[in-house]
Structures are given as C-alpha cells and as structure tokens.
Amino acid sequence: MSDTPAITQIEETIKNNDVVLFMKGSKKIPQCGFSATVVQIMERCGIDFKDVNVLADPALRDGIKQFSNWPTIPQLYIKGEFIGGCDITREMYESGELQALLKDKGVSSKAA
C-alpha cells in the first residue's frame, strides 16, 4: 500500500475515533441507501461515531478501498478493526453480534 496523504488521513481518523464510518454523504444526510442503513443501525445501538464522507474527496474514496482491500462503501471500523460493509453490519446487528462486539470493545452507548 502506498503511503499517500489519503492513507495517512484514514489511519489517523481510525486511530483517533472509537467508531468510524466511511460513507457516502454524512450521518445527517446519507447519500446512498447502504450508508443510510449503517447509520440507522448505529443510531439504534446508541453509538456516536465519526462519519467520513468519501464523496467529498476522490483520493479518500479510492484510498479507503485500498486501505481495507474492500471494494465497497460504506465501511465500518470499531476500535481500529475493520468490521465490514452494510450487509455484514446488518447481519451482525440482527444476530446481536454487533452489540456484543461494541460492548466487548468498551464502546459506550448513549443508551447506557
């Protein structure tokens, strides 16, 4: 992986935030259905998260795909660990695995 400004920005963002969602749009105004779904899941879990709009920067959009070796957006990171995209996040939420992971990693919920 090349060390580009976008990769450095991605690494810093993931390091400095417990939960990060690289998405199309923002958590207030998602610009794709998959991103909106992950935002809704995070809200249902009561999790505050850092949203990163990849549409605002083509280098960032390409960089996150390179960084994770994952071709699609959104991409969810919890405490530095890549979780996956919309389908994986939804499946984990529906099974309770996501909530358990958040608790195990010490991510505080607004509901707590």
WOUR-V861489 format. One record per helix or strand of 2 or more residues. SS is the DSSP state (h for helix, s for strand). FROM is the first residue (numbers start at 0). TO is the last residue. If there is no record, write none. Layout:
ss	from	to
SS	FROM	TO
SS	FROM	TO
//
This chain:
ss	from	to
h	4	15
s	18	22
h	32	44
s	49	52
h	53	55
h	57	67
s	74	77
s	80	83
h	85	94
h	96	103
//
